[in-house]
Amino acid sequence: MKIVNIPNILTSIRILLVPVFVMMLIYGRHKTALVVFIIATITDAFDGMIARRTGQKTELGAFLDPLADKAILMTSFIIFAYLKWIPKWLAVIVISRDLIVLFGWILLYIIYGKAKVEVVYSGKIAIATQFFLIAYTLAYINFHNLLPKVTLEVFIAVGCITAFSGIQYIYRGLTQNT
């Protein structure tokens, strides 16, 4: 199976868009940052769909896809919290969940020589809500006269969904590997 295929190229583009996205935010090019984020989100939707439909799933793609998601989401949450566009506590929840899951996976691998943790549905919902929140926040920053501001309840919902998915990953990791 070829490693260089359209899904892996799309995922690689998404990873390469992260520094472009950061630069646009740093230099106040918020409309361009929104466009870059939307392109990254579209490549995320298409890479998996193309890989499944054309039988081009690869181990590299399975590794790079979540890495690309984490790169753009964690970067977004850090910068958005710094810019005070989202609450700092929400950034802490999102980043902590990902770090705990990652270190848990590493620890399971070290202890048991394996670390197979299947994706949980709540994890997919958490990622989707995080992507939506970042996109909406950027849209609001650019078009605040057209859109309502994100409410505290939305931030709380994203935080709860993210925390719940983290707990599910911990539980699944412990029950599948011990």
Secondary structure, 3 states (H helix, E strand, C coil): CCCCCHHHHHHHHHHHHHHHHHHHHHCCCHHHHHHHHHHHHHHHHHHHHHHHHHCCCCHHHHHHHHHHHHHHHHHHHHHHHHCCCCCHHHHHHHHHHHHHHHHHHHHHHHHHCCCCCCCCHHHHHHHHHHHHHHHHHHHHHHCCCCCCCCCHHHHHHHHHHHHHHHHHHHHHHHHHHC
